[in-house]
Amino acid sequence: MAGYKKDQGRMARMAVFWSLTVLLFYGATSLREELAARWEPMRGPLVSAFPAIPILNIQLTAAFLIALVFFAGGWFALTRWLERPKSADLLIETETELRKVTWPSGQEVVNSSVIVILFVLFLMGFLAGADWLLARVTQRWLFGGS
């Protein structure tokens, strides 16, 4: 698609954007904690007169600033990536296809889940029995005893 309307694929693009933003935030938070844990100079405040960000009460450290730059750069790259025509087209097509899906009712989901669970239990019992039987046959065949 050369150009797309802003509402096309809006839900899919929003879901991808916020999912990846949450992952990016988690990565930035983990980076800050790891930097602060491994290097002493990353722990203390950069400016002694301004030790924490007001209201948020976040200590202004080198580790925080590095993580903030990582998050901001990743967020910028993410928004640019989602606006690329190939990415936007993929998400628009994904949402279009998902609108065509006939979703099962709650009762159909429950019935199917029960069938799957029963089949898994049956298969588990069958494989356990076959394993036990083959172990006994192999033990008799190799060692001649019971």
C-alpha positions in Angstrom: 0.0 0.0 0.0 1.5 3.3 -1.0 -0.4 5.3 1.7 -2.7 4.1 4.4 -5.4 5.8 6.4 -4.6 6.4 10.0 -7.4 4.1 11.2 -6.3 1.2 9.1 -4.8 -1.5 11.3 -5.0 0.9 14.3 -5.7 -1.8 16.9 -2.9 -4.1 15.7 -0.4 -1.3 15.4 -1.4 0.0 18.9 -1.1 -3.5 20.4 2.4 -4.0 18.9 3.5 -0.5 19.9 2.5 -0.9 23.5 3.7 -4.4 23.8 7.1 -3.5 22.5 7.2 -0.3 24.6 6.6 -2.4 27.8 9.4 -4.7 26.8 11.6 -1.7 26.1 10.8 -0.2 29.5 11.6 -3.5 31.2 14.9 -3.7 29.3 15.8 -0.1 30.3 14.9 -0.8 33.9 17.0 -4.0 34.0 19.9 -2.1 32.3 19.8 0.6 35.0 19.7 -2.0 37.8 22.6 -4.0 36.2 24.7 -0.9 35.7 24.2 0.3 39.2 25.0 -3.2 40.6 28.2 -3.7 38.7 29.9 -0.3 38.8 30.2 1.9 41.8 30.4 5.2 39.9 27.0 4.5 38.4 25.3 4.4 41.8 25.7 7.9 43.2 23.9 11.0 42.2 25.5 13.0 39.3 24.7 16.4 40.9 24.8 16.5 44.7 22.5 19.5 44.8 19.9 17.7 42.7 20.0 14.1 44.0 16.5 13.0 42.9 13.9 14.0 40.3 11.0 15.7 42.1 7.7 14.0 42.4 9.0 10.8 40.9 11.7 10.4 43.5 14.1 8.8 41.1 17.7 9.2 41.9 19.6 11.0 39.0 22.5 8.7 38.4 24.7 7.8 35.5 22.9 4.4 35.3 19.5 6.2 35.1 20.7 8.5 32.4 22.1 5.7 30.3 18.9 3.7 30.7 16.9 6.8 29.8 18.9 7.3 26.6 18.5 3.6 25.8 14.7 3.8 26.3 14.3 7.1 24.3 16.4 5.8 21.4 14.6 2.5 21.4 11.2 4.2 21.5 12.2 6.5 18.7 13.4 3.6 16.6 10.2 1.6 17.4 7.9 4.5 16.2 10.0 4.9 13.1 9.9 1.1 12.4 6.1 1.0 12.9 5.6 3.8 10.4 7.6 2.0 7.7 5.2 1.0 4.9 6.2 -2.7 5.1 5.6 -2.9 8.8 2.4 -0.8 8.6 1.1 -3.0 5.7 1.8 -6.2 7.6 -0.1 -5.0 10.7 -3.0 -3.7 8.6 -3.2 -7.0 6.8 -3.0 -8.9 10.1 -5.9 -6.9 11.6 -7.9 -7.3 8.4 -7.4 -11.1 8.6 -8.2 -11.2 12.3 -11.5 -9.5 11.6 -12.5 -12.3 9.2 -11.9 -15.0 11.9 -14.9 -16.8 13.4 -14.1 -16.9 17.1 -15.4 -19.8 19.1 -18.0 -19.2 21.9 -17.1 -19.7 25.5 -18.8 -23.1 25.6 -16.9 -24.3 22.5 -13.6 -23.2 24.2 -14.5 -25.1 27.4 -15.6 -28.3 25.4 -12.4 -28.2 23.3 -10.2 -27.7 26.3 -11.8 -30.6 28.2 -11.3 -32.9 25.1 -7.6 -31.8 24.8 -7.0 -32.4 28.6 -8.6 -35.8 28.5 -6.6 -36.8 25.4 -3.4 -35.7 27.0 -4.2 -37.7 30.1 -5.0 -40.8 28.0 -1.8 -40.3 26.0 0.2 -39.8 29.2 -1.2 -43.0 30.7 -0.6 -45.0 27.4 3.0 -43.8 27.2 3.7 -44.5 30.8 2.2 -48.0 30.4 4.2 -48.6 27.2 7.4 -47.4 28.9 6.8 -49.7 31.9 6.0 -52.7 29.7 9.1 -52.1 27.5 11.3 -51.7 30.5 10.1 -55.0 31.9 10.5 -56.8 28.6 14.0 -55.4 28.1 15.0 -56.2 31.6 13.9 -59.9 31.1 15.5 -60.1 27.8 18.9 -58.6 28.8 19.2 -60.0 32.3 17.0 -63.1 32.1 15.2 -62.4 35.4 12.2 -60.6 36.7 
